[in-house]
Amino acid sequence: MSEAKRYPAPKMVDRTCKRCKKPFQARAADVKRGWGLFCSKSCKAIKQEARTGQYAAFIERGQNSSEDREASYDAAYDEITGGWDEGGWRDDDSGVTTVRGAA
């Protein structure tokens, strides 16, 4: 069996976090792309929230429970399609037969 191929370690660049100002190392390829600005995902998220306010707007709109969302989806579906029986499943000509002795 052959040994696993070894890849060279990525080139690292010393950086300073744009939010917390702590030093950290980022990959040179990421810095070249314009990434590597923050030391962690949490620092990025905090800075982004301060810039956009998206999460605060989400909270302000209110968080619906899954039951509320499901009920609103069902109501919208019924309004669009006229209800779940739109295909005529309850009609006698649906081709669905009852089990013998059940009805």
N, C-alpha and C positions, 0 to 999 in steps of 0.2 A: 504494500500500500504506500501511496505517496503521502508526504506530509502536507498539511494545509498551507496554502500560500500565505506568506506574511506580507502585510502592507506596511509601508513606512508610516511613522506617526505624523499626523497632520501638523503643518507649521502653525504655530500659535503666535498671537500678537497681544501685547499688553494693552488693555483698554481701561477706561473709567466709566462706570455706570452713569447714565444720564439722569437717573432718579436719585439713587442713594449715594452716589459719588464714591463707591467702594471700587478698588481695583480688582480686575478679573482678567482672565485670558480668554480670547475668542479665536476661532479658526481664521486664518488669513483669508481663505476663500469666502467665508461669511462676511468679513469686513469689506472685501472687494465688491460683494453684492449690495452693500449698504446695510447689512445686518450687523449683529454684534454690538448693538448700542446699549443693551441692558444686561445685567449680571444674571437675571433669572426671569422666569415667566411671570412671577408675581410683580416684579418691578415694572415689567412691560405693561401688565394689565392695569396697574395703578395709574401709570402715566397716561395710558390710552383712555381710561375712564375719565381722568381729569380733563383730557382734551375733547372727548366726544360726548360724555354724559349719557351713553347708551344704556347702561345698566340702571341708572337713576330713572330714566324715562320708562324703562320696562317695569320697575317697581311702582312708579306713579300710575301706570295704566292698570296695575293690579294683576295679581297672579291668579288665574282661574284654576280650580282644582280639575283633575282629570275627568271627573264626573260632569262638571259644568261644560268642559270643552266637548265631551262626547255628546251631551244633550244638544249643544248648539250645532254640532256637525249633523246629528240626526235630523234636527229640525230643518236645517238648510237642505239636506238631501231630500227630505219629504216634500219641501216646497218646490224643489226643482223637478223631481220625478213624479210627484203626485202620490207618493207613498210607496211602500215596499211591494204592494200588490199590482204595480203597474204592468207587470208581465202577464197577468191573468192567472196566477198560480192557484187561485181559489176556485176558478171556473171549472165546470164539469168536463170541458173539452181540453183540459191541460195534459191529459195522458197519464196522470198520476192515479194509480189504483190503490185501494185500501187493502190491507191484509185481510185475508178471509177470516171471518169469525170475529174480527175486531170491531166492525161497525154494524 
